[in-house]
Structures are given as C-alpha cells and as structure tokens.
Amino acid sequence: MNQEDLFNLYEKLYFHELETREKILNRLQIPLAILVSFVSFYGYMAKGIELSGAGGSWNVVIYILLLISLILFALSLYNFIRAFFNHTYELIPTAVETEDYRNQLIEHYTGYPTSGQLVEDAFDNYLYEYYAECATANTKINDKRSSFIHNCNKWLVSNLPFLFLVFLIFSFCGVDKNLKEKEYAVKILNPIELESINSPIETRSTIENGEFNVDLSDSVKELLNDRRTEEEKQQSAPAPAAASAEKIAPGR
C-alpha cells in the first residue's frame, strides 16, 4: 500500500469516526428514557410504600430488593454519565488555517526548481498526519464511549427482575398504603332536631370521590319535607297589619 492509498484510508477513517460520534449520541437516547422511567417508578414507590410494620416480613424483603435495585441504577447512571460527558474529539484544522499553511509552504519553497511538487508533497504530508492522528484519537474515544453504553445497558437489564419483584410485592402483599381502607371522620355542622320519632332512624351512607353521601329513611324524609313546607308557608304568609291608634278628642 503506497502513500496515496494510506492517505485515502486515514481520510475515510477520520470521517467514519465522526459519523460514529453522532451514532453514539443517538444510542444514548434509549438509556436516557429508561433511566427517567426508573426515577418515576422510584418516586411512585416512595409515595405509596408503607413504612410501618403493617406489611410484616414483606417490608424487609422489599427494602432489600429496593437497595439492590438502587445500586444497579447508580451503576447504570454512572456509566451513562461517563458515556455522555467529558469527551473531546480531535479535528483537523479549519479551512482558513489549512490555507494559511499552504501559503506558507508556497512562500517557503519559492525559488526552488520543483517548488510546485515540493509544496504539494508537503501539503499532503500535513493532511496525512492530521488524518492519522485524529482518526486514531477519535477511535479510542468512540471505543471507550461504546464500552460505557454497553455497561449502562447491562446494568439496566440486570435491574429489571428486581424492579419486577418490587412491583409484585408492593401491589399484592399489603405494602401499598393507597390500597388500604381509610377511616373518615364525619362532622355535622348544622344538627337537625327531629321530633315525634319514636322508632330508630335508618340511614345508608356511601363514600365516593371523597364525598360522604347519606340516604335517610322514608319517615325521616317525610318529616323533613313537612317541616320545610311549614317554614315556606310561614315565610309566604302576609304580615299582620298594625293597628292604628286614634286619638279621640274629649267632648265639650
């Protein structure tokens, strides 16, 4: 392989590694989404887990599983951060810098019989060295980042069985405090006096969406309706006219 073939090879390797850099950024999107979903799951568990001893021995089991899961999550997060940050790629000089160097070569070899060929060879060596050095450095960086992504995915997959067990225990073993029956306190703000009722009052109550609904018996409903009718009649009755006092002058 001659110098020209090596030049073409290193040039292709250089641009290949730059394309690989963009592919690695795309590969990081999936682990990022999974890590965010894990954080949401941990937040849901933190709000719903029962810290008291109501769950019995299942509390100890779920704490152990959560600890292992958090350790695996931390390892995944560490490898993700290492794959995403703190990587500097080597690039060839800009077009302006390259052109300035070529002009320096032209000025340096001015007066030589074969100045044109000398400038071309020196310029090719200039690009050849940059392509070789940059391609080598970028290859090492991409290999390192790919290794971190692989480790991140490995720990994420290893974490899934533990999260699944935590979810099963959390949902079906009495650990979720949101599934337990809650006690409601009923406060009567405006008590009603019921008269002429000798038999016990039958009521049926239900709680829906945080509202306490009471269904009274038919006798209580009739009594309340009678009282409401009497109050309406009293309010609609005309007020009695005030008697006018007349002053009668004494007869003379």
C-alpha positions in Angstrom: 0.0 0.0 0.0 1.6 3.3 -1.1 1.4 6.7 0.4 -1.7 7.7 -1.6 -3.7 4.6 -0.5 -2.8 5.2 3.1 -3.9 8.8 2.8 -7.3 7.8 1.4 -7.6 5.1 4.2 -6.9 7.6 7.0 -9.2 10.1 5.5 -12.1 7.6 5.4 -11.3 6.5 9.0 -11.4 10.1 10.2 -14.9 10.8 8.8 -16.1 7.4 9.8 -15.2 8.1 13.5 -17.1 11.4 13.2 -20.2 9.6 12.0 -19.8 7.1 14.8 -19.8 10.0 17.3 -23.3 11.0 16.0 -24.5 7.4 16.2 -23.3 7.2 19.8 -25.4 10.2 20.7 -28.4 8.6 19.2 -27.7 5.4 21.1 -27.8 7.3 24.3 -31.4 8.3 23.9 -32.8 4.9 24.8 -30.8 4.5 28.1 -31.8 8.1 29.0 -35.5 7.3 28.6 -35.2 4.1 30.6 -33.4 5.9 33.4 -36.1 8.6 33.6 -38.8 5.9 33.8 -36.8 4.3 36.6 -36.8 7.6 38.5 -40.5 7.9 38.1 -41.0 4.4 39.4 -38.9 5.1 42.5 -40.9 8.3 43.1 -44.2 6.3 42.9 -42.8 3.7 45.3 -41.6 6.4 47.8 -45.1 7.9 47.9 -47.0 4.7 48.3 -44.8 2.4 50.4 -45.9 1.6 53.9 -43.1 2.4 56.4 -44.9 0.9 59.4 -44.9 -2.8 60.2 -48.2 -3.5 58.5 -46.6 -5.4 55.7 -44.8 -7.7 58.1 -41.8 -9.5 56.7 -42.5 -8.3 53.2 -41.3 -4.9 54.3 -37.8 -6.3 54.9 -37.9 -8.1 51.5 -38.9 -5.1 49.6 -36.3 -2.9 51.3 -33.6 -5.4 50.3 -34.8 -5.6 46.7 -35.0 -1.8 46.5 -31.5 -1.4 47.9 -30.1 -3.8 45.2 -32.2 -2.0 42.5 -30.9 1.4 43.6 -27.3 0.1 43.5 -27.8 -1.2 39.9 -29.5 2.0 39.0 -26.5 4.0 40.3 -24.1 1.9 38.2 -26.2 2.5 35.1 -26.3 6.2 35.8 -22.6 6.4 36.3 -21.8 4.6 33.0 -24.4 6.8 31.2 -22.8 10.0 32.5 -19.3 8.7 31.5 -20.6 7.9 28.0 -22.2 11.3 27.6 -19.8 13.8 29.1 -16.1 14.7 29.2 -15.0 13.5 25.7 -13.0 15.8 23.4 -12.6 14.8 19.8 -9.6 15.7 17.6 -10.4 17.6 14.5 -8.3 18.7 11.5 -7.5 22.4 11.3 -10.1 24.7 9.8 -10.1 25.7 6.1 -8.6 29.1 7.0 -5.7 27.6 9.0 -5.1 25.0 6.3 -5.0 27.6 3.6 -2.6 29.8 5.6 -0.3 26.8 6.0 -0.4 26.2 2.2 0.5 29.8 1.6 3.5 29.5 4.0 4.6 26.4 2.0 4.4 28.3 -1.3 6.4 31.2 0.2 9.0 28.8 1.8 9.7 26.9 -1.5 9.7 29.9 -3.7 12.8 29.8 -5.9 13.2 26.0 -5.9 13.2 24.4 -9.4 10.5 22.0 -8.3 8.7 24.3 -5.9 5.2 23.1 -7.1 5.9 19.5 -6.4 7.5 20.3 -3.1 4.5 22.3 -1.9 2.1 19.5 -3.0 4.1 16.8 -1.2 4.5 18.8 2.0 0.8 19.7 2.0 -0.2 16.1 1.5 2.0 15.1 4.4 0.4 17.8 6.5 -3.1 16.4 5.9 -1.9 12.8 6.1 -0.5 13.3 9.6 -3.7 15.1 10.8 -6.0 12.4 9.4 -3.9 9.6 11.0 -3.6 11.3 14.4 -7.2 12.5 14.6 -8.7 9.2 13.4 -6.6 7.3 16.0 -7.6 9.5 18.9 -11.3 9.5 17.9 -11.3 5.8 17.5 -10.1 5.4 21.1 -12.8 7.8 22.3 -15.6 6.1 20.5 -14.5 2.7 21.7 -14.5 4.0 25.3 -17.9 5.6 25.0 -19.3 2.4 23.4 -18.0 0.4 26.4 -19.7 2.8 28.8 -23.0 2.4 26.9 -22.7 -1.3 26.9 -22.2 -1.3 30.7 -25.1 1.0 31.2 -27.4 -1.2 29.2 -26.1 -4.3 31.1 -26.9 -2.8 34.5 -30.3 -1.6 33.3 -31.3 -5.1 32.1 -30.0 -6.6 35.3 -32.2 -4.2 37.3 -35.4 -5.2 35.6 -36.0 -8.5 37.6 -35.6 -6.7 40.9 -37.9 -3.9 39.9 -40.5 -6.5 38.8 -40.3 -8.3 42.2 -40.6 -5.0 44.0 -43.7 -4.2 42.0 -45.3 -7.5 42.8 -44.6 -7.3 46.5 -45.7 -3.6 46.5 -49.0 -4.4 44.8 -50.1 -7.7 46.3 -48.5 -8.1 49.7 -50.1 -5.2 51.6 -47.2 -2.8 51.3 -49.1 -0.2 49.2 -50.8 2.1 51.7 -53.0 3.5 49.0 -54.9 0.2 48.8 -55.7 0.0 52.5 -59.0 1.1 53.9 -59.0 4.6 55.3 -61.0 5.9 58.3 -63.2 9.0 57.6 -64.3 11.5 60.3 -67.8 12.9 59.8 -68.5 16.3 61.3 -72.1 17.6 61.5 -72.0 21.3 61.2 -75.8 22.1 61.3 -77.6 19.5 63.5 -81.3 18.9 62.9 -83.8 18.3 65.7 -86.2 15.5 64.9 -89.4 15.4 66.9 -92.2 12.9 67.0 -90.0 10.0 66.0 -90.0 7.1 68.4 -88.5 4.3 66.2 -84.8 4.2 65.4 -83.6 6.1 62.3 -82.3 4.0 59.5 -79.6 5.5 57.3 -77.4 4.2 54.4 -74.1 6.1 53.7 -71.6 5.8 50.9 -68.2 7.5 50.2 -67.4 8.3 46.6 -64.6 10.5 45.4 -64.1 11.9 48.9 -67.8 12.8 49.4 -69.9 11.4 52.2 -73.5 10.7 51.0 -76.2 9.7 53.5 -79.5 8.1 52.4 -82.2 8.7 55.1 -85.2 6.5 55.7 -88.6 7.4 54.3 -90.1 8.5 57.7 -87.2 11.0 58.2 -87.6 12.3 54.6 -91.4 12.9 55.2 -90.7 14.7 58.5 -88.1 16.9 56.8 -90.5 17.7 53.9 -93.3 18.6 56.4 -91.0 20.9 58.3 -89.8 22.5 55.0 -93.4 23.0 53.9 -94.4 24.7 57.2 -91.4 27.0 57.0 -92.3 28.0 53.5 -95.9 28.7 54.5 -94.7 30.9 57.4 -92.4 32.8 55.2 -95.1 33.4 52.5 -97.9 34.4 54.9 -98.6 38.2 54.9 -97.5 40.2 57.9 -100.4 41.3 60.2 -101.5 44.9 59.7 -100.6 47.3 62.5 -103.5 48.6 64.4 -103.7 52.4 64.1 -104.4 54.2 67.3 -106.9 57.0 67.0 -106.9 59.9 69.3 -110.4 60.9 70.3 -110.7 64.4 71.5 -112.8 64.8 74.7 -116.3 66.2 74.3 -117.1 69.7 75.4 
